[in-house]
Amino acid sequence: MATAEADAGPIVVADPSERTVAKVTRAAGKLPLNIFLAFVAVLWLIPTIGLFLTSLLSPTDYISNGWWKIFSNPSLATFNNYSNVWNGTDIPTSLRITAEIAIGGTILPIIAASLAGYAFAWIEFPGRDWLFVFVIALLVVPLQMALIPVFHLYNVFHLYDTIAGLIIFHTAFGLPFAIFLLRNFFIGIPKDILESARIDGASEMRIFLKLILPLGLPAIASLAIFQFLWTWNDLLVALVMARNTTPITVDIFSQLRQFGSNIDIIAPASFMSLIIPLLVFFSFQRYFVQGLLAGSVK
Amino acid sequence: MSGSSGGIAVEPPVAAAPPSGDPGVLRRNAVAIGFLAPAAFLLLVMVIYPTIYTIIRSFFGKNAHEGFLPSGSFAGLDNYKALFTTSVLVTAIKNSAIWILVAPAAVTAIGLVFAVLTERIRWSVAFKTVVFMPMAISLFATGVIWHLMYLKDPSQGAVNAAILAVKSWVSPPGALSTASPSTPALTGSPQSGYVLQKPISAGSTAPMGLTAIPPTDVPSGAKQVAAPQPKQGAITGVVWRDFKPGGGVVGKPEQGELGLPGVHVKLINSSGKVLQNATTADDGSFTFDKVGGGTFKTGIAASTFAAPFGGISWLGSQLITPSVIIAYIWVWAGFSMVVIGAGLAAISREVLEAARTDGASEWQVFRRVTVPMLAPVLSVVFITMLINVLKVFDIVISIAPGSSQSDAAVIAVQMWRQSFGGVNDFGLGSAIAVFLFLLVIPILLLNVRRFRREV
């Protein structure tokens, strides 16, 4: 199942040429539909555009003007808020911390999960299916179940308020999904390739590194994007496990208390926090969708 | 790769290749253990042990000692009793119930509609990208975005601005919303209406001048005002725009001043009771007939001054949960659309075309063919959303302002709040987490069963 879907293209899944004939015949009555969907698309864009334009309003202009006033009066727009946030707050530091957590929290689970995924897919050992069922069960365990004990654990092992601590947490809770996704992909790799490599005397580690990883790259890419977005966008884990070494979400959250009076910090900082995820999304949309389709049981 | 696979023919059959002797099995297992070790270690320490700990912890009180396992101040079921009796927690459970009932179904339905409709347009890639984009944005930033959208003041919050625009297009706000009396004789407020304070009796006149009305607000059809003429047994009066460019006498209807038509006026007796209502004519005049003896007052009803739309309080305690759910749908509709769209693409075109050839309408094709064939995909989306909704956290705490936080809170929010957000009761927090866990267990069993069927 996973392999079939992994071969699917980007978001457009259906081949349009098949239906061209039907399309032309029904083209006439499609104007209302096109207008409706255009309306929906605009509706879906407005909130994000609103945040961006709000971030361009000076604090004094913000009080008396909605962000849409910028359309009729472009001179209201200024990048001063951005330079103030960049030079006058801790936001750049939190962005760096966010990036470190996201990168670590993406690489570690990929390593651990691809090893485990390979074992579940291609190495015979007693109780394998049961163990895998157990991993599937772990898929839905809410991370709230771990917050309190891990909080204590981190205090004992000096991982509280560290980047390493946050990375480890995201790794552990990313693992069930990662193992599930990769095992399902690896199992679709043709058996002949593996068996012949084994017969040729290749070690399991060699097979893993030279065959499985390259062939599994599409699934690993999907997983990487998911895990990256998940760790980058996290608020809850960082809120509990960190106080000073905080990612940008926590920093903005602590600003929220005075919503309105410091919108000139909140809006640009929020927009800065979502630029990287949006870039990742637009560059790797294809893999993102594939991962979604392969793993939507989570 | 194809070259090496040629070797199989010369070797013994593949099935016999893994040696079945004991040393081989051990060696194989050692390899498996090696591959599984990193993941197993992390899952044991960070997921499995904490899960057990939290379950045990939920039976201990706030002051229990946190060790390898909790000890001291055993509390039995007290935390669970508190969970269902503390009012903020009951609110959270109710809110979560609303979320569970509304959000997954709404997301699935909207995704289905979008997926079916986008199949018929040429720019479906662009549409899907736009609707899917919020998936990349953190739920926290989504909260900030929608907090801005929902601001109450229509000059700041886009949602209320849009409602205001539609409202003033459909039914313009009270034309005289800015008006105020031209003389102190008329007292009151825009909320209560204005009353001419001087008591009058039958045969008297009641001139009620208003000012501060922009020319654009003067009702169309307004005519030159005429001074009211006394009438036997009746009270006559006029409501007019007591202003003319270049001056004029305040309080007196003059040439060049307009009467105000369509204004609701009322006749009040000495105890303040409204006896009669009337509406002014094109020249602003009105008459109350057969008023009888005694003294009366006349006034202008408050409806004339209906204040313009002040904005719906989306972030207030009444509407906060629906508001957050709308923002949540904005995020997840794209996910639902893409997954259902992939399922749709897998449905054979022939089946759909055959139904159409048989004369089925588009709606019938949708109801009787498309939806039943999509049932497995729809259930996957629905279940995914169900799990997701139970854990919803970031978006709630970032949209809701401080004043409606506890009205908006769901189970996952209260778990954090009770454990780390000031209360610091790890016993109660654990009980909330366990409750959350119990809610996902049916889904967990479903997933396991589905997998076991596949194998």
Chai-1 contact restraints between the chains, C-beta under 6 A:
chainA,res_idxA,chainB,res_idxB,connection_type,confidence,min_distance_angstrom,max_distance_angstrom,comment,restraint_id
A,I11,B,V125,contact,1.0,0.0,6.0,A-B,restraint_1
A,I11,B,K128,contact,1.0,0.0,6.0,A-B,restraint_2
A,V12,B,V125,contact,1.0,0.0,6.0,A-B,restraint_3
A,V13,B,A342,contact,1.0,0.0,6.0,A-B,restraint_4
A,V13,B,A345,contact,1.0,0.0,6.0,A-B,restraint_5
A,A14,B,A345,contact,1.0,0.0,6.0,A-B,restraint_6
A,N34,B,I121,contact,1.0,0.0,6.0,A-B,restraint_7
A,L37,B,I121,contact,1.0,0.0,6.0,A-B,restraint_8
A,L37,B,F127,contact,1.0,0.0,6.0,A-B,restraint_9
A,A41,B,F127,contact,1.0,0.0,6.0,A-B,restraint_10
A,A41,B,V130,contact,1.0,0.0,6.0,A-B,restraint_11
A,W44,B,V130,contact,1.0,0.0,6.0,A-B,restraint_12
A,W44,B,V131,contact,1.0,0.0,6.0,A-B,restraint_13
A,L45,B,V130,contact,1.0,0.0,6.0,A-B,restraint_14
A,P47,B,I145,contact,1.0,0.0,6.0,A-B,restraint_15
A,P47,B,M149,contact,1.0,0.0,6.0,A-B,restraint_16
A,G50,B,L148,contact,1.0,0.0,6.0,A-B,restraint_17
A,G50,B,A158,contact,1.0,0.0,6.0,A-B,restraint_18
A,L51,B,I145,contact,1.0,0.0,6.0,A-B,restraint_19
A,T54,B,L148,contact,1.0,0.0,6.0,A-B,restraint_20
A,G66,B,S155,contact,1.0,0.0,6.0,A-B,restraint_21
A,G66,B,Q156,contact,1.0,0.0,6.0,A-B,restraint_22
A,G66,B,A161,contact,1.0,0.0,6.0,A-B,restraint_23
A,A112,B,P38,contact,1.0,0.0,6.0,A-B,restraint_24
A,A112,B,A39,contact,1.0,0.0,6.0,A-B,restraint_25
A,L115,B,F35,contact,1.0,0.0,6.0,A-B,restraint_26
A,A116,B,L36,contact,1.0,0.0,6.0,A-B,restraint_27
A,A116,B,A39,contact,1.0,0.0,6.0,A-B,restraint_28
A,Y118,B,F35,contact,1.0,0.0,6.0,A-B,restraint_29
A,A119,B,A32,contact,1.0,0.0,6.0,A-B,restraint_30
A,A119,B,F35,contact,1.0,0.0,6.0,A-B,restraint_31
A,A119,B,L36,contact,1.0,0.0,6.0,A-B,restraint_32
A,I123,B,A32,contact,1.0,0.0,6.0,A-B,restraint_33
A,F125,B,N29,contact,1.0,0.0,6.0,A-B,restraint_34
A,F125,B,A32,contact,1.0,0.0,6.0,A-B,restraint_35
A,V133,B,V448,contact,1.0,0.0,6.0,A-B,restraint_36
A,I136,B,N447,contact,1.0,0.0,6.0,A-B,restraint_37
A,I136,B,V448,contact,1.0,0.0,6.0,A-B,restraint_38
A,I136,B,F451,contact,1.0,0.0,6.0,A-B,restraint_39
A,A137,B,L444,contact,1.0,0.0,6.0,A-B,restraint_40
A,A137,B,V448,contact,1.0,0.0,6.0,A-B,restraint_41
A,V140,B,I387,contact,1.0,0.0,6.0,A-B,restraint_42
A,V140,B,V440,contact,1.0,0.0,6.0,A-B,restraint_43
A,V140,B,I443,contact,1.0,0.0,6.0,A-B,restraint_44
A,V140,B,L444,contact,1.0,0.0,6.0,A-B,restraint_45
A,P142,B,K391,contact,1.0,0.0,6.0,A-B,restraint_46
A,P142,B,L436,contact,1.0,0.0,6.0,A-B,restraint_47
A,P142,B,F437,contact,1.0,0.0,6.0,A-B,restraint_48
A,Q144,B,M415,contact,1.0,0.0,6.0,A-B,restraint_49
A,Q144,B,A433,contact,1.0,0.0,6.0,A-B,restraint_50
A,Q144,B,L436,contact,1.0,0.0,6.0,A-B,restraint_51
A,M145,B,T51,contact,1.0,0.0,6.0,A-B,restraint_52
A,M145,B,T54,contact,1.0,0.0,6.0,A-B,restraint_53
A,M145,B,A433,contact,1.0,0.0,6.0,A-B,restraint_54
A,M145,B,F437,contact,1.0,0.0,6.0,A-B,restraint_55
A,A146,B,P50,contact,1.0,0.0,6.0,A-B,restraint_56
A,I148,B,T54,contact,1.0,0.0,6.0,A-B,restraint_57
A,I148,B,S419,contact,1.0,0.0,6.0,A-B,restraint_58
A,I148,B,F426,contact,1.0,0.0,6.0,A-B,restraint_59
A,I148,B,G429,contact,1.0,0.0,6.0,A-B,restraint_60
A,I148,B,S430,contact,1.0,0.0,6.0,A-B,restraint_61
A,P149,B,P50,contact,1.0,0.0,6.0,A-B,restraint_62
A,P149,B,Y53,contact,1.0,0.0,6.0,A-B,restraint_63
A,V150,B,P50,contact,1.0,0.0,6.0,A-B,restraint_64
A,H152,B,E66,contact,1.0,0.0,6.0,A-B,restraint_65
A,A172,B,L42,contact,1.0,0.0,6.0,A-B,restraint_66
A,A172,B,M46,contact,1.0,0.0,6.0,A-B,restraint_67
A,A172,B,V47,contact,1.0,0.0,6.0,A-B,restraint_68
A,L175,B,A39,contact,1.0,0.0,6.0,A-B,restraint_69
A,L175,B,L43,contact,1.0,0.0,6.0,A-B,restraint_70
A,D192,B,S5,contact,1.0,0.0,6.0,A-B,restraint_71
A,I193,B,M1,contact,1.0,0.0,6.0,A-B,restraint_72
A,E195,B,V14,contact,1.0,0.0,6.0,A-B,restraint_73
A,S196,B,S4,contact,1.0,0.0,6.0,A-B,restraint_74
A,S196,B,S5,contact,1.0,0.0,6.0,A-B,restraint_75
A,S196,B,G7,contact,1.0,0.0,6.0,A-B,restraint_76
A,S196,B,I8,contact,1.0,0.0,6.0,A-B,restraint_77
A,I199,B,E11,contact,1.0,0.0,6.0,A-B,restraint_78
A,D200,B,S4,contact,1.0,0.0,6.0,A-B,restraint_79
A,E204,B,V31,contact,1.0,0.0,6.0,A-B,restraint_80
A,N233,B,S138,contact,1.0,0.0,6.0,A-B,restraint_81
A,L235,B,F140,contact,1.0,0.0,6.0,A-B,restraint_82
A,L235,B,D394,contact,1.0,0.0,6.0,A-B,restraint_83
A,L236,B,F393,contact,1.0,0.0,6.0,A-B,restraint_84
A,V240,B,F420,contact,1.0,0.0,6.0,A-B,restraint_85
A,T249,B,F140,contact,1.0,0.0,6.0,A-B,restraint_86
A,S270,B,A141,contact,1.0,0.0,6.0,A-B,restraint_87
A,S270,B,V144,contact,1.0,0.0,6.0,A-B,restraint_88
A,S273,B,A141,contact,1.0,0.0,6.0,A-B,restraint_89
A,L274,B,I137,contact,1.0,0.0,6.0,A-B,restraint_90
A,L274,B,A141,contact,1.0,0.0,6.0,A-B,restraint_91
A,P277,B,A136,contact,1.0,0.0,6.0,A-B,restraint_92
A,L278,B,A136,contact,1.0,0.0,6.0,A-B,restraint_93
A,F281,B,A136,contact,1.0,0.0,6.0,A-B,restraint_94
A,V289,B,V338,contact,1.0,0.0,6.0,A-B,restraint_95
A,L293,B,A342,contact,1.0,0.0,6.0,A-B,restraint_96
A,S296,B,V339,contact,1.0,0.0,6.0,A-B,restraint_97
A,S296,B,V380,contact,1.0,0.0,6.0,A-B,restraint_98
A,S296,B,T384,contact,1.0,0.0,6.0,A-B,restraint_99
A,V297,B,N447,contact,1.0,0.0,6.0,A-B,restraint_100
